[in-house]
Amino acid sequence: MTGISVRKAEGTWSVRAGGAVLVESSDALELEEPGHAPVIYFPREDIAMAFLEPTDHATHCPHKGDAGYFSIVTKSKTIPNAAWCYEDPKEAVAAIRGHLAFYNSDDVTVEQL
């Protein structure tokens, strides 16, 4: 048992970078994993994918599977590996398939509206 839970995130969530709103969604999911802060996953169809470029970076989580990454490209800069997704997540977290998560940083703001 992994202790990971996925549920609908309450309210509307957004992601901003470089002065642009990349996502605004009321269909986001919240993934909670013991020992980690909750992570908001956004449906791909709600994301302005034109701002994202796939990268060669990849990681593996024994509980979620293999993650692929995206850089955010804004007018002023590229923010490397700022978003990730699990294209084929493990069954326990299958709900996050088709969703992306973003690192909250000095350059990227993930917030509930």
C-alpha positions in Angstrom: 0.0 0.0 0.0 1.5 3.3 -1.0 -0.7 5.7 1.0 -1.1 7.9 -2.1 -4.6 9.4 -2.6 -6.0 11.3 -5.6 -9.1 13.4 -5.3 -10.7 16.4 -7.1 -9.1 19.6 -5.9 -11.5 22.0 -4.4 -12.2 25.3 -6.2 -10.4 26.7 -9.2 -6.6 26.5 -9.6 -4.2 28.4 -11.8 -0.6 28.3 -13.0 1.1 31.5 -14.1 4.6 32.0 -15.5 6.3 34.9 -17.3 3.2 37.1 -16.9 1.0 34.5 -18.7 -1.8 32.3 -17.3 -0.9 28.8 -18.4 -3.8 27.1 -16.8 -7.1 27.9 -15.1 -9.1 24.9 -14.1 -11.9 23.8 -11.8 -11.2 20.2 -12.8 -7.8 19.8 -11.2 -6.8 16.8 -9.1 -4.9 16.8 -5.8 -2.5 14.0 -5.1 -1.3 13.4 -1.6 1.7 11.2 -0.9 3.0 10.6 2.7 6.1 12.8 3.3 5.4 15.2 0.5 3.3 18.4 0.1 0.1 17.8 -1.9 0.5 18.3 -5.7 -2.1 19.7 -8.0 -2.5 18.0 -11.4 -4.2 19.9 -14.2 -6.1 18.3 -17.1 -4.1 18.6 -20.3 -7.1 20.1 -22.1 -7.1 23.1 -19.7 -3.4 23.9 -20.2 -2.1 26.3 -22.8 0.2 23.7 -24.2 1.8 26.2 -26.7 3.9 27.4 -23.7 5.3 23.9 -23.0 8.1 22.0 -24.7 8.8 18.4 -24.0 12.3 17.7 -22.6 14.5 14.6 -22.5 14.4 14.6 -18.7 12.6 11.7 -17.1 12.3 10.3 -13.6 10.8 7.1 -12.1 8.6 6.8 -9.0 8.0 3.3 -7.7 4.4 4.3 -6.7 3.4 6.4 -9.7 5.5 5.2 -12.6 7.7 7.1 -15.2 7.4 10.8 -15.5 8.2 12.9 -18.5 9.0 16.6 -18.2 8.2 19.9 -20.0 9.9 23.3 -20.0 7.8 26.4 -19.9 8.7 28.9 -22.7 7.7 32.5 -22.0 8.6 35.7 -23.8 11.4 36.4 -21.5 12.9 33.0 -20.6 12.7 29.3 -20.6 12.0 27.5 -17.3 13.5 24.1 -17.7 11.7 20.9 -16.5 9.0 23.0 -14.8 6.1 20.6 -15.4 5.7 16.8 -15.5 3.2 14.1 -16.3 2.8 10.4 -16.0 1.6 9.2 -19.4 1.1 5.6 -18.2 0.7 5.9 -14.4 0.4 2.9 -12.1 -3.1 1.7 -11.4 -3.3 3.2 -7.9 -2.9 6.7 -9.4 -4.5 6.1 -12.8 -6.7 9.3 -12.3 -3.6 11.5 -13.1 -3.3 10.1 -16.6 -3.7 13.0 -19.0 -2.8 15.6 -16.3 0.3 17.7 -15.7 1.7 19.1 -12.5 3.9 22.2 -12.2 6.7 23.0 -9.8 5.8 26.1 -7.7 8.9 28.3 -7.8 10.1 31.9 -8.1 9.2 31.7 -11.8 6.0 29.6 -11.6 3.0 30.2 -9.4 0.5 27.5 -8.7 -2.4 28.8 -6.7 -6.0 28.3 -5.7 -8.1 31.3 -7.0 
